[in-house]
Amino acid sequence: MALTVTRDFVSFLTKTNAIAVAVGVIIGAATQKVVSAIVSDLFMPLVGMVMPAGDWREAQIVLSQSAPDAAGKITVNALKYGDFIGSLVDFVIIAFVVFLVTKMVLPKEPPPFEMKECSACLEKVPAAATKCKMCHSAL
């Protein structure tokens, strides 16, 4: 029983590419740390020059504020545009890195065939064809 379940599980892992997906998730998590470091250490100081002084990811437009409670804590209702811009920049950079990796890994598409039109049925056929695939007339 246990041997059958183990064999079925190994078969499942190999047939469904579950191992490849797991490796992809692990590499994606590691890439996220690298991209976040690039964003926070290289790009964000440049964005910070345009944004308000200080930690620009904390930039916000305060809509309302509550009076201090007994502990002296103030509740702020605000639009946190600095955090939004930071998340947006993170997303764009991650998407660009995924695009570059995908472009390097996936095989190049072959160039499209040059096509011509069959004079009898007006079907598009490859230029090197000598017979139409639809009406079987000579080209």
Residue pairs with C-beta under 8 A, 6 or more apart in sequence:
12 18
13 19
31 94
31 97
32 94
35 90
35 93
35 94
35 97
36 90
38 93
39 86
39 89
39 90
39 93
43 89
43 93
44 56
44 57
44 86
44 89
47 56
47 85
47 89
48 56
51 59
51 82
51 85
52 59
55 82
56 82
56 85
56 86
57 82
57 83
57 85
57 86
58 80
58 82
58 83
59 80
59 81
59 82
59 85
60 76
60 78
60 79
60 80
60 81
60 82
60 83
61 78
61 79
61 81
62 76
62 77
62 78
63 77
63 78
63 79
64 76
64 77
65 74
65 75
65 76
65 77
66 74
66 75
66 76
67 74
68 74
113 126
113 127
113 128
114 126
114 127
115 124
115 125
115 126
115 127
116 124
116 125
116 126
116 127
116 129
116 139
117 123
117 124
117 125
118 124
118 125
118 132
118 134
118 135
118 137
118 139
119 137
119 139
120 132
120 135
120 137
121 132
121 134
121 135
121 137
123 132
123 133
123 134
123 135
125 132
125 133
125 139
129 139
130 138
130 139
131 137
131 138
131 139
132 139
